């Protein structure tokens, strides 16, 4: 199949109702303000008892004011001792969408409604991010491995009544997603990953250029408390560099940054990066040595002119790497940088819809 973009990146601004008196790229109060750390059961019960009613009211207000989101629902899904925050749009066959660092489910606010025209779209916050729970970690970081997080999200979809679904992941969420397609193949009908290659492949090709570009891989995988101190000490700095910046205004930025003001959440995020430098590599290596393959249809989209577009030319580019893992992988480069699903939702939606309907 040929993957041709329909160049029209300006329509994202039309997603905001004109009578709101706000800039189109600056939707306010998209989700309920504030968030809670659920790593301790007593604290979790107290928070739910005192804030559930207020959060419900704020969620309703936010739904009415959401920038172009159309109708959606928010919920907390209890699964395997953790709580996962869920946004649900539309009706029809299910799509699960999984964000990356340093975003939350908010990053899908423009793309999800476009896909919800004929699908049920489920957007989740990963462990420790946004409004999801924060399971305790272990010395081997397994609770924050992609394998553990993938299993948790399969459980979420099962509880929501979707034993099978299409799967879309960006950045860290893309790595959770390809792990899910390997470990839970009977649940994943189609897989799309955005601007990532497998963890083992990235580390095995790392050099000074990689370290300077993918600084979160290096910094956030260090032993506690160095990376935690960095994120807590300068949370907005995460978004003021090529790996975090976006075209959104201060209201959206504040909702993203709120994750990085809570020590428990920051620790969980760092644990995921530690897992990516250790146990996730072991899992990938075992999968590759066993010749495990992603057999479902797969789409990979990556940033035009970005690291994946330029670093791996001698390996056949990102598709050349992915086809070692997913024989049916196809895709192309996209305008919009690392966060093209957020910055260029129109072109992204065109290709995803083609992929889902093929």
N, C-alpha and C positions, 0 to 999 in steps of 0.2 A: 504494500500500500504506500502511496506517496503521501508525505506529510507536508502540506502546504499551509502556511499561516495566512490568516486574513487580517492584514495590518489595520488595526483600529484600536489604538490604546487609549483614546480620549474618552471612550464611553464610560469608563469607570466613574468619572465625575458625575455622570447622570444618575448614579445610583442613589444620591442623596436627594430627598424631597426638597424642592426649592423653597418651601415655606418654613424651613427650619432655621433659616438665618445663619447657617454655618457654611464654612467652606466644604466643597464636595469631598475632599480627601481628609476631612477632619470630623468624622462622626463622633458625637459625644456620648458618654455613658453607654457604650455598646453593650456591656454586660454589667451586672450588679457590681457596685464598687466594693473594694475590700476583699480580703480572702483570709482563710483560716488554715492553720497548720493542724493536720489531723493525725499526727504521728503518735499522739498519746490518747487512748480511748476516753479518759476522763475529760480531757480538754475538748475532744470532739463532741461528746455528749453535751457539754456545757454550751459550746458554740451553737449546736443545732437547736438546743432548747431556747436560747435567748435571741437567735437571729433568724430562724427559719421563716417566720412570718414577714419580717422586714425584707429579707432577701427575695421572697416570693413577690412582694409588691414591687421591689426595684426591678426584678426580672421582667415583670409585665410592662413597666414603664419603659425599660430598655428595648423590649421587643417592638413597641410602638414607635420608638425613635430611631431604631437601627437604620444605618445607612444602606438603603437598597436591599436589605436582607430579606424582605418579605416576611411572611409569618414563620416563626420558628419557636421551638420549645427548649427550655433548659432543664436539666435534671442531674441528679447525682446517682450513679449506679454503684451499688455495693457488690463487690466481687472479690472473692478470695482474701477477705480481710482488709481490703483497701477500698477507697471511694474514688470513682473516676467521674470527672465533670464532662457532661455531654451537651452538645448543641444538636438539635434535630430539625432538619428542613425537609419539606416536600413529602411526596408519596411515590411508591413504586419500588422497583428493585433497589437494593441497598448499596451505598458507597460509604466506606469508612475512610476518613481523611485524618492524617496524623501529621502534626506540625513538627518543626525543628527548632534548634537554638538560634536566637534567643527569644523566639516567638511563643505564642500559645495558640489555641484554636481560633483566636481572633484573626489570625493571618488569612483565614479562608473567607472572610466576611464578604468579599466581592465574588469569588469563584464559586463558593458553595451554592448561592441562590441560582446561578446560571445552570448548574448541574441538577438542581432540584426541580427543574421543570417537568421531569419525568422519572425522577429517582427519589428515594429517601436518602438524604445525605446526613451522615453522622460524623460530627467533628468532635474530637476528644482533646482534653489536656493530658499530656503524658504525666507519669508519676513526677511529683514535686513541682510541676509547672502550674501556673494559673490557679485553678480552684480544685485540682485533684489532690488526693491524699499523698502522704509522704511516708511510705513504708521504711522501717528501720533497715539499714544496710548490714553487710557482713564483711569479714576480712577479705573475702575473695570478690566482693562487689556484685555477687550474683543477683541480688534483688533489683539491681539497676542494669543488668545485662539486657541486650536486645531480646534474647530468648525469653527471659522472664516477663518483659513488658509486652512482647507479642502474645504470649499465652494469656496475659491479663486482658488484652483487648479482644481476643477471641471470646473470652468469657463475657465481656461487656456486650458484644454483638449477639451472643446466644441469649443473654438475658433480655435483650431488646426484641428478640424474636427473629433474628436474621442469622440462620446457621451458615449461609453462604452469602458472599458479597464481593464487590469490586473494591480494590484497595489502592489508596493514593497516599504517598508519603513524601515529605520534603525534608532534606537535611537529616537530622537525627531520626525523624519519623520515617524517612526513606529506608534507613538501616533497620529499624524495627520492622518495617514492612517487608523487606526482602527476607528477613529471618522468619517472618510469619509465613510467607509463601513457601519456604523450605520445610518448616516444622509442621505447618497446618494446611497442607496443600488442598485437602478436601474442602476447606472453608473458603479459599481464595480463588475466585473465578477469573479475575484479571488483576494485573499489578501494574501500577504506574509509580515510578520513583523520579524525583526531581532533584537534579544537581548533586548527585552522590555516586560514588562507586563503592563496592564492598570494602569493609574495614580492612581486611587482610591485604587487599590490593593497594589500598592507599598507603598503609604503613610500609609495605614492602617496596614501594617506590618513593619513599620519603627522602628528602635531601634538604639542603639549606633553603631552597626556594619554597619547598613544602612547609617547612617550619615557620618561615616568615609570613606565609600567606594564611595557613591554617593555624593561626596562633592559639585558638581555643583548644585544639587537640593537645598542644604542648603544655600550655599554662594550666588548664583546668584538670589535667590528669596528674598533676603533682600531688604530693602527700599533703594532707591536712596539716595546718590551716592556711597555707599560702594562697591557693586559689579562692577559698572562701573569703579570706580577708580582702582580696582584690575586688571580688564581685560586690561584697557588702560595702566596701569603702567608696566605690565609684560606680554605682549601678548604671548610671546613664552613659558612662563611657563605653559600655557594651554596644550601644546603638550609634555611637558617633565614630564609626569606622566602617570600612567596606563590608565587614562581615555582619554588621547589624543595621546599617542605616536604611532608611526608607523615606518615602515622600509624604508620610503621614504627619499630622500636626501634633501639638503637645498633648491633646486629650488621649489619642491612641498611644502615644509614647508613655504617658503616665500609667496606662493600664498594663502595658508590657513591663515597665520598670517595677511595678508593684511586686512582681514575683521575686525580684532581687533585693527586696528590703527585709525578707524573712530568713533568718539564719537556717532554719530547718530546710527550707526550699532550696536555698543556695547549696547547702551540703548535699542534698539529693541530686542536684544538677551536676555537681562536681563528681559525685559517685558514678553517675552515668558515663562521664568522660574517663574516669579511672577504669571502669569496666571496658570501655572501648579500647583502652591501651593494654588490657590484660586478658580477661576471660573471653571477651568477644573475639579477640584474635584467635584464641584457642578453638573456639567454636567454629569460626570460619575455616581455619586450617583443617579441622577434622572433616567438615563438610566437603571441602575441596579435595582432600585426599580420598574421600569415599565416593567422589564423582557424583555428589548430589546435585541435582539441577532443578531450576525453576521451570516447570513444564507448561504453566499457563501462559496465555498471551501477555507480553510485557511491553510497556512503553517507557522509554527514558527520555526526558527532556532536560536540557542543561543550558546554562547561561552562555549566550553568544559572546565570545571574546574573554570569557572567564577562565579560571584555572583548568576546569575539565576540558574546555575547548582548546586549550593551548599546551597543557603539560604532557599529554599522553599521545601525541601524534604518532610516535614510533610504535605505539601499541595498538594502532587502529582507532585512536580516540576512545572516548568513554564507551561507545557501542562495541568496539573491539574487545574491551575488557569485560563488559557485561555479557557478551555472547559466550564467554567461557563458563558463565553461571546460568545463563538463560538463553537457550538456543533460539528462541523466538523473539528476542529483544529487537525493538525498532525505535526510531525517534529522531530528534533533531535539536539543533541549538535554538534558543529563544532570546528575544530582546527583553531586557528588563533587569539584568544582573542576577545575583544569587537568589533574590526574592521575587523572581519574575511571576510566580503565581499571585503575588500580592500587588506587584507593580504593573503587570500586564495581564490582567485576568481575562480580557476578551480573547486574545490570541490563544491563551492557554485553554480556555473553555472550548474553542473550536476544535483543537487537536484532541482534547480528552473526549469530547463527544464523538468524534470520528472513531476513536479507539474503542469506546464502549459499545458502539453500534456495529462495529465490523464483524 
